[in-house]
Amino acid sequence: MKIAFTTFACPNWSLRQVLKAATKHQYHGVELRLDAGHGHGVEAWTSAAERKIFKEHLGKTDVKIACLASSLQFIVEGIVDHALERIKLAADVDAPALRVFCGPLPEGTQHFEEVAPRVTRQLREAAEAADVMGVQLWVETHDSLSRGADMANLVRMVDRANVGVCYNNLHPIRRGEALESTMAHLAGMIRHVHLHDGLNRPDKVIITPMGIGDMPIDEVILALRNLGYTGYLCGEWFHKQYGDRPDDALELYSHEVRNLTLRHHVALGLL
């Protein structure tokens, strides 16, 4: 497995600062958040010249782009054009994937089945274009598809090899799904992991440093190991959930994950 962090950890930093900190704290990758005004500047509207500069920065370091993280919701009609712009960006900066969401159910909708045809159609259309450009789409266990059972059904319906799951361990548990059930449903589908400790509250997302929250973090790592997962364990936190200073937070998360993987004899990718 490998360690990464999202740029919500350091939203005001330039791409150079992000990469420098990743190297300093022995991260293998970074997840660049799009459309949130982050200082790295990698966005769908950046020019071809700017994208070339981004690639040059990345070429000077061993740190990789784990993925580009969008907030696109495929439950929204007409989202494909927005997705294609960000898929093209991913291809231009050598990012392997674009993280996306299904999205919350629209007002007046009671069950996902009512909107499943729309979500499936749009994801399949975007995936077909992404496949041509060598980009994957990773749908996060979040909002209306927090549970592994529901996410697995969507991935099977879309039925495209480049569509996988960004497994956020917090949300299935918050929605009442046992870890064993989540892993059984998502076996073979997980391409990326947002690893959190946090409170088991269905009404609010509260992320904490590891060992403070309610999540079975050790069991999550063991389950991923047993599934043969070798991708990123990506830290995602907001505001001051990991402390006042981004540099301190990045150091803490790196230390936590290294201790966690060492404890369970999980090999970390080499820098």
SERO-313488 format. One record per residue: x negated, y, z negated of N, C-alpha, C, CB in turn. Coordinates in steps of 0.001 Angstrom, whole numbers, padded with zeros to 6 digits, always signed. Glycine has a CB too. Layout:
<sites>
XYZXYZXYZXYZ;...
</sites>
This chain:
<sites>
-000839-001188+000000+000000+000000+000000-000882+001248+000000+000953+000000-001221;-000272+002386+000226-000992+003657+000298-000216+004725-000478-001202+004094+001782;-000900+005817-000809-000290+006885-001592-000102+008130-000728-001149+007212-002829;+001047+008754-000863+001333+010006-000143+002146+010926-001048+002102+009727+001195;+002318+012157-000602+003196+013097-001298+003899+013961-000270+002401+013976-002307;+005067+014475-000638+005773+015389+000241+005349+016815-000082+007306+015221+000102;+005490+017692+000897+005060+019076+000686+006003+019874-000200+004922+019770+002006;+007058+019266-000723+007805+019918-001791+006934+020073-003035+009075+019121-002123;+005854+019286-003109+004920+019415-004222+004138+020721-004158+003962+018240-004237;+004007+021264-002951+003178+022467-002751+003748+023282-001593+001681+022084-002469;+004970+023763-001704+005677+024361-000569+005038+025621-000001+007058+024675-000974;+004186+026283-000763+003579+027521-000278+002205+027320+000354+003465+028497-001407;+001702+026118+000354+000349+025868+000857+000311+025749+002376-000212+024604+000234;-000775+026203+002964-001026+025999+004394-001367+024534+004637-002175+026925+004901;-001381+024149+005904-001735+022764+006235-003148+022451+005770-001609+022516+007749;-004068+023392+005918-005436+023162+005449-005471+022913+003949-006327+024353+005800;-004720+023696+003189-004678+023503+001741-004068+022151+001370-003886+024630+001084;-003020+021765+002088-002372+020478+001846-003369+019341+002059-001144+020301+002769;-004075+019378+003174-005020+018310+003501-006203+018293+002545-005516+018464+004931;-006667+019465+002143-007781+019552+001200-007398+018935-000143-008213+021016+001009;-006199+019247-000630-005746+018695-001900-005524+017183-001798-004456+019390-002350;-004998+016725-000665-004794+015297-000474-006120+014542-000556-004115+015032+000873;-007146+015100+000065-008470+014480+000014-009025+014499-001407-009435+015199+000969;-008899+015632-002063-009420+015795-003430-008829+014759-004377-009121+017204-003952;-007528+014517-004257-006845+013629-005196-006640+012217-004640-005508+014220-005574;-007348+011898-003573-007404+010538-003027-006048+010009-002542-007954+009604-004070;-005339+010865-001829-004132+010434-001146-004498+009950+000251-003091+011579-001082;-003710+009016+000741-003926+008502+002089-003086+009235+003133-003613+007023+002131;-001995+009842+002695-001118+010507+003648-000306+011621+003022-000198+009512+004272;+000291+012432+003885+001199+013488+003446+002469+013421+004287+000527+014893+003559;+003561+013727+003639+004855+013803+004314+005208+015280+004439+005975+013005+003532;+005229+015781+005654+005476+017199+005891+006978+017447+006013+004739+017681+007165;+007499+018258+005101+008928+018575+005121+009193+019680+006139+009423+019002+003709;+010160+019444+007010+010539+020400+008042+011729+021244+007583+010873+019671+009353;+011894+022390+008231+013104+023211+008097+013344+023712+006673+014304+022422+008553;+012295+023811+005874+012463+024262+004498+011574+025462+004183+012159+023125+003535;+010973+026056+005213+010125+027221+005011+008804+026926+004329+010855+028223+004223;+008323+025705+004426+007069+025358+003779+005884+025974+004519+006915+023841+003699;+004819+026240+003764+003688+026985+004308+002840+026251+005310+002837+027413+003224;+003022+024936+005459+002174+024185+006406+002412+024607+007850+002429+022684+006267;+003588+025113+008173+003851+025666+009500+004193+024677+010587+002699+026417+009929;+004214+023390+010290+004553+022378+011297+006077+022326+011411+003958+020960+010918;+006602+022929+012475+008047+023049+012643+008438+022810+014100+008532+024435+012180;+009718+022556+014304+010197+022242+015649+009993+023391+016618+011657+021874+015604;+009930+024625+016107+009813+025787+016990+008363+026204+017234+010580+026949+016405;+007384+025511+016679+005995+025892+016907+005590+025594+018351+005064+025153+015925;+004683+026407+018864+004270+026326+020261+003340+025132+020497+003577+027628+020684;+003135+024834+021779+002208+023755+022143+000794+024063+021652+002202+023541+023672;+000410+025335+021710-000926+025721+021237-001065+025493+019738-001210+027192+021570;-000013+025845+018973-000053+025632+017524-000090+024148+017197+001158+026289+016849;+000619+023354+017937+000625+021905+017694-000763+021314+017953+001682+021206+018589;-001434+021837+018926-002792+021376+019207-003724+021711+018045-003316+022007+020510;-003543+022885+017461-004361+023283+016303-004070+022370+015117-004092+024765+015918;-002817+022044+014890-002464+021128+013810-003195+019795+013991-000933+020907+013763;-003194+019263+015209-003864+017993+015469-005363+018100+015222-003601+017538+016901;-005944+019251+015550-007370+019443+015296-007672+019420+013798-007847+020766+015909;-006814+020067+013001-006981+020030+011545-006917+018586+011038-005895+020893+010850;-005950+017848+011533-005771+016473+011090-006926+015580+011526-004467+015921+011622;-007499+015908+012665-008612+015107+013169-009876+015263+012357-008893+015467+014586;-009941+016266+011501-011129+016509+010683-011044+015859+009308-011345+017990+010523;-009994+015090+009068-009803+014460+007770-009319+013033+007956-008809+015260+006912;-009502+012216+006929-008978+010848+006961-007518+010786+006515-009826+009940+006076;-006985+011887+006036-005584+011924+005596-004666+011898+006818-005305+013191+004725;-003657+011057+006774-002723+010906+007890-001378+011562+007570-002520+009417+008221;-000624+011860+008603+000770+012248+008407+001568+010957+008189+001328+013079+009644;+002129+010806+007010+002934+009620+006725+004222+009642+007547+003259+009533+005217;+004831+010826+007628+005993+011043+008478+006342+012521+008420+007204+010156+008035;+007214+012953+009310+007842+014263+009208+009211+014050+008569+007960+014970+010619;+009532+014866+007585+010787+014691+006840+011768+015790+007217+010532+014699+005309;+012814+015417+007907+013868+016370+008247+015025+016212+007271+014351+016169+009706;+015959+017142+007326+017198+017016+006550+018378+016752+007475+017450+018289+005713;+018107+016286+008686+019169+016040+009656+020124+014969+009147+018577+015624+011009;+021414+015219+009314+022449+014292+008872+023207+013771+010091+023419+014977+007868;+023075+012490+010348+023669+011921+011556+025169+011717+011447+023015+010614+011875;+025724+012073+010314+027168+012065+010186+027783+013305+010846+027567+011992+008710;+026924+014291+011160+027363+015552+011767+027376+015396+013289+026430+016738+011338;+028505+015628+013897+028603+015525+015357+027701+016558+016018+030064+015712+015825;+026982+016133+017059+026109+017028+017806+024702+017146+017262+026710+018363+017851;+024314+016263+016351+023003+016374+015702+021874+015861+016582+023005+015616+014394;+022177+015147+017640+021133+014492+018428+020160+015495+019044+021762+013650+019523;+020666+016601+019564+019766+017591+020173+018760+018121+019166+020569+018753+020760;+019198+018361+017946+018284+018814+016892+017260+017722+016567+019075+019206+015618;+017713+016480+016570+016805+015364+016298+015747+015237+017385+017588+014058+016177;+016147+015418+018634+015194+015267+019738+014077+016298+019655+015912+015388+021081;+014382+017520+019212+013348+018539+019047+012317+018106+018011+013974+019877+018639;+012764+017491+016941+011860+017089+015867+011152+015786+016187+012620+016954+014563;+011776+014943+016964+011107+013735+017448+009945+014111+018366+012107+012814+018190;+010173+015087+019239+009103+015568+020121+007952+016152+019296+009649+016632+021110;+008275+016893+018237+007246+017428+017351+006445+016296+016727+007873+018303+016256;+007118+015260+016249+006420+014122+015653+005446+013502+016656+007431+013065+015167;+005896+013327+017880+005016+012757+018907+003820+013659+019172+005790+012525+020205;+004037+014965+019177+002967+015915+019501+001892+015981+018421+003551+017295+019716;+002249+015715+017161+001254+015797+016076+000867+014410+015557+001799+016651+014918;+001237+013376+016318+000883+011991+015974+001479+011532+014651-000616+011844+015919;+002671+012009+014320+003393+011481+013169+004137+010219+013600+004379+012543+012584;+004089+009161+012805+004699+007900+013253+006216+007895+013227+004204+006781+012406;+006819+008808+012432+008261+008704+012232+008856+010035+011792+008576+007626+011203;+010179+010101+011943+010981+011209+011438+011942+010649+010409+011745+011942+012590;+011885+011211+009185+012849+010813+008138+014146+011584+008356+012276+011084+006692;+015273+010856+008279+016583+011462+008482+017552+010941+007423+017115+011166+009909;+018746+011533+007382+019804+011104+006478+021040+010690+007279+020155+012228+005477;+021884+009924+006625+023232+009745+007147+024035+011000+006842+023913+008480+006538;+024033+011417+005559+024780+012594+005128+025976+012207+004274+025241+013399+006334;+026485+013138+003486+027671+012859+002659+028924+012735+003513+027866+013960+001609;+029889+012031+003001+031147+011878+003731+031845+013223+003877+032070+010874+003019;+032384+013521+005046+033120+014787+005238+034353+014846+004343+033538+014954+006716;+034776+016053+004052+035978+016247+003250+037166+015558+003915+036266+017752+003051;+037900+014835+003123+039057+014112+003636+038761+012697+004068+039633+014845+004771;+037480+012315+004065+037072+010964+004438+036883+010133+003182+035771+010985+005281;+037453+008952+003161+037387+008106+001972+036324+007019+002068+038725+007474+001726;+036074+006538+003277+035183+005390+003433+034223+005625+004602+035999+004091+003652;+033026+005104+004476+032032+005272+005532+032513+004668+006853+030707+004634+005115;+033284+003614+006783+033760+002963+007996+034486+003933+008924+034676+001813+007639;+035063+004985+008369+035790+005962+009180+034858+006765+010083+036573+006905+008282;+033605+006929+009679+032650+007725+010462+031511+006880+011004+032086+008852+009615;+031520+005581+010712+030432+004703+011141+030205+004726+012657+030718+003287+010695;+031250+004724+013489+030996+004765+014938+030219+006002+015373+032306+004710+015691;+030535+007160+014788+029831+008392+015136+028361+008332+014710+030518+009598+014484;+028125+007887+013485+026754+007807+012981+025944+006814+013803+026744+007404+011495;+026529+005672+014068+025839+004629+014824+025514+005107+016237+026691+003353+014879;+026487+005710+016901+026272+006197+018269+025148+007222+018332+027558+006808+018822;+025155+008176+017405+024153+009236+017454+022758+008723+017083+024553+010374+016522;+022685+007842+016087+021394+007274+015716+020815+006444+016855+021531+006418+014457;+021674+005684+017521+021201+004851+018622+020690+005719+019766+022320+003920+019116;+021399+006794+020069+020976+007691+021144+019631+008332+020817+022035+008777+021387;+019476+008811+019580+018209+009423+019175+017091+008393+019157+018343+010077+017795;+017394+007192+018706+016376+006143+018619+015868+005745+019993+016933+004922+017900;+016756+005711+020965+016330+005338+022324+015355+006371+022875+017552+005204+023267;+015606+007653+022638+014687+008696+023075+013391+008643+022276+015338+010075+022939;+013492+008402+020979+012303+008341+020127+011405+007179+020529+012705+008209+018652;+011993+006082+020915+011212+004904+021287+010305+005193+022480+012140+003732+021607;+010801+005968+023412+010003+006343+024587+008779+007140+024161+010851+007161+025587;+008909+007933+023088+007810+008774+022622+006983+008123+021516+008352+010087+022133;+007291+006865+021195+006520+006153+020188+006788+006594+018769+005089+006304+020471;+008002+007060+018490+008362+007576+017167+009479+006708+016583+008808+009077+017249;+009393+006467+015277+010439+005737+014577+011363+006709+013852+009828+004733+013586;+012562+006242+013527+013504+006989+012688+013700+006194+011401+014883+007232+013428;+013471+006875+010274+013623+006237+008975+014772+006901+008241+012313+006320+008149;+015843+006159+007986+017035+006679+007319+016884+006422+005819+018347+006013+007884;+017043+007475+005022+016815+007351+003584+018041+006832+002846+016404+008685+003008;+017795+005976+001855+018862+005556+000945+019235+006773+000091+018411+004327+000042;+020334+007406+000485+020667+008733-000036+022138+008987+000275+019743+009857+000587;+022720+009924-000403+024105+010383-000185+025079+009231+000043+024157+011327+001006;+025811+009220+001160+026855+008211+001363+026300+006816+001620+027734+008614+002515;+025013+006696+001918+024397+005377+002119+023263+005166+001122+023868+005233+003568;+023542+005430-000133+022538+005239-001176+022267+003766-001453+022978+005924-002451;+023287+002949-001358+023122+001531-001698+022504+000756-000538+024475+000910-002083;+021659-000198-000900+021002-001015+000116+021979-001782+000982+020060-001974-000535;+023069-002255+000393+024060-003015+001160+024634-002178+002294+025189-003501+000244;+024966-000925+002009+025546-000049+003027+024515+000348+004078+026132+001201+002375;+023293+000635+003626+022238+001008+004571+021910-000136+005512+020981+001440+003823;+021828-001328+004979+021509-002482+005816+022564-002685+006895+021385-003743+004960;+023825-002463+006555+024896-002584+007549+024696-001582+008684+026272-002371+006889;+024312-000353+008343+024091+000660+009375+022931+000271+010275+023828+002028+008741;+021822-000141+009693+020648-000508+010495+020990-001657+011443+019462-000906+009577;+021758-002608+010971+022159-003717+011841+023071-003226+012967+022870-004811+011021;+023969-002293+012666+024869-001766+013699+024110-000974+014759+025942-000882+013063;+023131-000185+014329+022339+000592+015295+021517-000340+016163+021417+001600+014571;+020930-001347+015547+020252-002423+016280+019168-001899+017227+021270-003229+017072;+018265-001097+016692+017110-000617+017445+015860-000872+016609+017252+000905+017805;+014833-001426+017226+013641-001843+016490+012926-000685+015826+012693-002552+017409;+013077+000525+016356+012381+001682+015778+013227+002436+014753+011963+002631+016879;+014324+001842+014299+015123+002412+013214+014931+001561+011971+016632+002495+013604;+014399+002174+010910+014172+001484+009655+014651+002327+008492+012700+001140+009489;+014207+001945+007298+014718+002557+006075+013596+003253+005307+015394+001499+005188;+013883+004465+004870+013086+005130+003844+013763+004789+002523+012983+006711+004081;+013145+003901+001755+013742+003431+000513+013408+004391-000618+013257+002008+000176;+014415+005092-001105+014300+005938-002282+014853+005132-003449+015065+007313-002101;+013971+004688-004344+014402+003752-005387+015395+004354-006375+013205+003251-006138;+015445+005669-006462+016297+006322-007455+017785+006166-007136+015946+007797-007547;+018158+006382-005870+019583+006520-005536+020386+005224-005576+019709+007110-004184;+019859+004085-005117+020671+002867-005258+021020+002562-006713+019936+001682-004656;+020049+002771-007608+020303+002503-009025+021317+003495-009575+018994+002572-009838;+021194+004767-009187+022160+005774-009643+023574+005453-009163+021748+007164-009152;+023680+004728-008050+024993+004369-007498+025439+002981-007934+024960+004439-005980;+024732+002401-008914+025210+001165-009525+024776-000115-008862+026649+001185-009561;+023814-000061-007954+023350-001276-007287+022104-001798-007993+023056-001009-005784;+022109-003060-008345+020962-003673-009012+019775-003734-008061+021315-005083-009522;+018578-003587-008616+017360-003613-007800+017264-004884-006974+016129-003482-008683;+017579-006014-007565+017483-007286-006844+018392-007303-005622+017836-008448-007769;+019573-006728-005768+020517-006676-004649+020005-005742-003555+021906-006215-005134;+019501-004569-003953+018955-003616-002978+017860-004271-002142+018401-002365-003692;+016931-004932-002810+015798-005531-002112+016232-006684-001206+014767-006023-003117;+017209-007436-001643+017699-008529-000804+018324-007993+000480+018719-009379-001572;+019068-006908+000373+019720-006335+001553+018714-005667+002494+020779-005321+001126;+017691-005030+001929+016768-004240+002747+015514-005005+003170+016362-003007+001995;+015442-006272+002845+014265-007068+003220+014020-006976+004717+014443-008544+002800;+012802-006616+005085+012433-006498+006493+012782-005169+007127+013080-007572+007259;+013448-004275+006387+013879-002995+006944+013099-001801+006394+015344-002798+006678;+012435-001954+005254+011791-000818+004582+010503-000438+005310+011492-001158+003096;+010438+000832+005728+009264+001336+006441+008499+002393+005636+009687+001920+007780;+009155+002970+004629+008568+004072+003866+009270+004091+002515+008713+005461+004621;+008561+004523+001472+009135+004520+000125+008938+005874-000541+008504+003408-000732;+010022+006436-001072+009956+007552-002006+010052+006943-003400+011104+008622-001743;+008943+006978-004112+008866+006309-005406+009076+007318-006527+007511+005593-005572;+010102+007084-007342+010449+008009-008428+010652+007269-009735+011707+008798-008080;+010301+007933-010830+010978+007676-012083+011961+008831-012253+009961+007556-013305;+013000+008601-013011+014012+009628-013193+015142+009103-014042+014539+010115-011853;+016111+009944-014293+017236+009558-015135+018306+008854-014315+017826+010780-015835;+018909+007868-014930+019972+007109-014272+021305+007813-014493+020028+005649-014804;+021458+008943-013780+022678+009752-013893+023336+009863-012523+022362+011167-014467;+024555+009390-012376+025230+009479-011079+025606+010893-010682+026457+008638-011094;+025660+011812-011652+026139+013163-011382+025038+014140-011014+026872+013678-012566;+023765+013765-011234+022687+014720-011052+021369+014005-010822+022583+015646-012255;+020542+014544-009915+019223+013965-009648+018208+014642-010560+018820+014128-008141;+017595+013860-011444+016553+014377-012332+015345+013466-012221+017053+014471-013814;+014279+013979-011614+013033+013233-011426+012091+013558-012573+012373+013568-010054;+011373+012529-013042+010443+012708-014148+009099+012051-013821+011032+012120-015448;+008045+012431-014535+006813+011637-014459+007100+010191-014862+005708+012244-015368;+006267+009279-014409+006527+007865-014644+006399+007513-016117+005578+007011-013824;+007333+006647-016555+007353+006231-017940+008260+007064-018810+005991+006266-018484;+008798+008143-018274+009683+009026-019040+011146+008781-018686+009322+010495-018789;+011397+008380-017442+012768+008185-016984+013297+006785-017227+012859+008496-015534;+014379+006452-016508+015099+005195-016704+014828+004158-015610+016573+005470-016773;+014041+004496-014604+013861+003607-013470+012918+002446-013802+013329+004388-012278;+013211+001245-013272+012332+000078-013496+011154+000095-012513+013136-001252-013345;+010244+001044-012704+009180+001276-011738+008307+000036-011529+008321+002440-012189;+007957-000651-012611+007128-001853-012469+007827-002897-011621+006787-002438-013840;+009107-003076-011856+009869-004063-011087+009991-003659-009624+011258-004247-011690;+010082-002356-009356+010137-001878-007969+008848-002249-007235+010361-000340-007924;+007711-001999-007867+006425-002320-007235+006301-003815-006997+005257-001826-008103;+006681-004610-007969+006614-006066-007798+007525-006526-006666+006999-006780-009103;+008721-005952-006585+009654-006334-005526+009108-005964-004154+011012-005668-005745;+008528-004763-004039+007938-004350-002765+006761-005252-002395+007480-002882-002835;+005957-005579-003377+004827-006487-003126+005335-007834-002617+003984-006684-004414;+006395-008343-003239+006933-009641-002840+007546-009613-001448+007968-010098-003839;+008001-008430-001020+008532-008291+000341+007423-008119+001380+009486-007104+000410;+006183-007969+000917+005070-007773+001840+004933-006351+002324+005221-008671+003011;+005507-005400+001577+005441-003995+001981+004010-003471+001848+006408-003138+001131;+003525-002770+002889+002159-002238+002882+002106-000752+003227+001299-003015+003858;+003255-000084+003245+003299+001324+003626+003031+002252+002458+004632+001651+004229;+003528+003485+002601+003253+004534+001617+004193+004475+000420+003354+005892+002271;+003631+004806-000744+004392+005117-001948+004329+006635-002079+003816+004369-003245;+005381+007295-001659+005338+008745-001506+006002+009444-002687+006016+009161-000202;+005254+010351-003290+005786+011131-004397+006577+012324-003891+004662+011596-005310;+007760+012495-004423+008614+013619-004038+009210+014211-005311+009745+013171-003036;+008876+015450-005589+009454+016141-006739+009666+017595-006372+008545+016013-007995;+010460+018285-007171+010876+019641-006834+010639+020575-008019+012361+019665-006416;+010373+021836-007676+010223+022872-008696+009124+022474-009684+011566+023107-009441;+009435+022369-010956+008399+022083-011958+008600+020720-012615+008389+023173-013030;+009189+019775-011863+009465+018464-012436+008190+017695-012798+010291+017651-011467;+007075+018055-012169+005799+017411-012483+004807+018403-013084+005202+016773-011226;+005272+019556-013514+004399+020538-014126+004410+021856-013389+003005+020013-014197;+003690+022820-013929+003710+024180-013410+002813+024380-012191+003301+025130-014487;+001759+023577-012054+000773+023797-010995+000763+022630-010014-000627+023996-011594;+000884+022895-008712+000865+021808-007727-000357+020908-007845+000924+022378-006341;-001524+021494-008083-002737+020696-008154-002674+019699-009310-003958+021601-008303;-002151+020127-010436-002020+019234-011585-001010+018126-011311-001608+020023-012828;+000086+018479-010658+001115+017491-010342+000584+016426-009395+002335+018172-009731;-000171+016848-008390-000736+015891-007436-001742+014969-008109-001400+016628-006273;-002523+015514-009003-003470+014682-009745-002732+013654-010601-004378+015557-010629;-001654+014086-011254-000895+013186-012126-000255+012054-011336+000179+013961-012883;+000404+012369-010226+001078+011321-009455+000066+010314-008913+001888+011938-008296;-001055+010785-008407-002094+009887-007909-002576+008956-009023-003278+010695-007335;-002794+009508-010201-003237+008716-011346-002181+007683-011724-003546+009628-012545;-000918+008095-011752+000175+007185-012122+000266+006005-011159+001512+007940-012151;+000231+006287-009863+000399+005216-008881-000805+004285-008877+000615+005802-007482;-001992+004830-009043-003180+003971-009089-003140+003045-010305-004460+004826-009119;-002709+003537-011425-002564+002681-012606-001486+001631-012387-002233+003522-013844;-000386+002050-011769+000735+001147-011520+000334+000009-010585+001915+001919-010928;-000307+000331-009505-000696-000705-008542-001810-001595-009095-001149-000060-007224;-002720-001012-009857-003774-001811-010478-003179-002814-011455-004786-000906-011195;-002194-002372-012212-001563-003238-013208-000899-004454-012570-000535-002452-014006;-000437-004294-011338+000268-005387-010669-000527-005974-009502+001614-004901-010171;-001813-005718-009516-002733-006327-008532-002302-006060-007092-002823-007837-008761;-001892-004811-006865-001521-004380-005521-002692-003586-004943-000202-003522-005535;-003195-004018-003809-004321-003342-003179-003858-002042-002547-004982-004245-002128;-004645-000994-002720-004383+000298-002086-005257+000447-000860-004630+001461-003070;-004694+001046+000204-005457+001267+001422-006687+002091+001166-004607+001936+002460;-007731+001828+001914-008981+002540+001728-008952+003866+002467-010156+001692+002200;-009526+004893+001860-009661+006195+002513-010698+006117+003612-010041+007285+001496;
</sites>
